[in-house]
């Protein structure tokens, strides 16, 4: 099984600098907390624009740090039509949350938290 974050991928952008890795991972950890938490209320509000913006942002940020499983889950969630498939959005959110937990556990272990 692969790691939730591909550190070799991240190192290509950080030059392998452990302090910079820690800073980038810490920022992503905070972003996950903030954005994933908002998605449930966005489903309830059927706010398609916000759903698409947040899932797209999460997808791009996750790809940037090498959290490819999380990025793939966000990519699957992004095109879901909230007006016609709120249950599908709920399932996609559960998968995103599961992937988020795995990434965050990895980040916290890397940061020694």
N, C-alpha and C positions, 0 to 999 in steps of 0.2 A: 504494500500500500504506500502511496506517495504521501509526502508531507503536505499539510494544508497550505504551506507557503514554500515556493521554490526559491531557496536562498541563493542559488547560483544565478537565477534570473534577476533577483534583486541586486545582487553584487555587480551585475553588469551596469547598473545605474548608479550605484553608490561607490564603486571601486573597491568593494569589500570592506569599507570603513565601518567598523562595528558600531561606533557612535552614531554615524549617519543611518545605518540599518536600524538601530534602536529608535532614532527620532522618527523615521518614516513609518516603522511598524506601530509606534505609539500613536502617531497621527491617524493612521488607518483604523486602529482599535477604537479611537474616539469617534471617528466617522461612522463606523459600523453601529456603535451604540446609538448615536443620534438618529441616523437615517432608517435603520431597520425598525427602530421603535415607532417611527412615524407611519410606517406602512399599514398597520392595522387600522388606524383611524382613517387613512386614505381609502382603504377598501370600503369601510362603512360609509364614507361620504361619496363613494363612487367618483372620486376625483382622478379622472384618467390622466390629465396633464401632469399632476404631481407624481402619480404612480410611475409614468413613463420616465419622467425626469430623474427620480430617485433611483429606480432600478438601473437606468442607463449610467448614472453617476457611479453607483456601486460597481457595476460591471467594469467600467473603465479603470476605476481606482484599484480594484482587485487584480485586474490584468497587469496593471503597472507594477504592483509589488510581487506578483507571482502567485497570487491566491487563485489559481485557475479553476478549482472546483467551485469556489464561491462565485467567481465570475461567470461560470457556465450556468449556475443556478439563477443568477441575476439576468442573464441573457434569455433564459427560458421564461422568466417572469415578465420581462419588459413588454412583449407584445400582447399580453393578456388584456382582453376587453372587459373592464370592470362592470360595464352596464349589462353585459350578457353572460359573464362568467365569474361572478363573485366567488363561488365555491372553488373554482380553479385558481383564482388569485389567492384564496386562503391556503390552498394546498401548496402553491408556489412559495408563499410567505413562510410556511412551516419548513420547507426545504431550505430556504434562505437562512432562516433562524438556526437550523441544524448546522449548516455550513459555517455560519457566523460563529457559533460556539466553538467549532473545531479550530477555526482560524484564531479566535481569541485565546483559546487554551494554548495554542502554539506560541502566539505572541507573548503571552504572560510568562510562559516557561522561558522563552528567549530573553525576556527582560528581567527574569528572576523575581517575578511578582508572586 
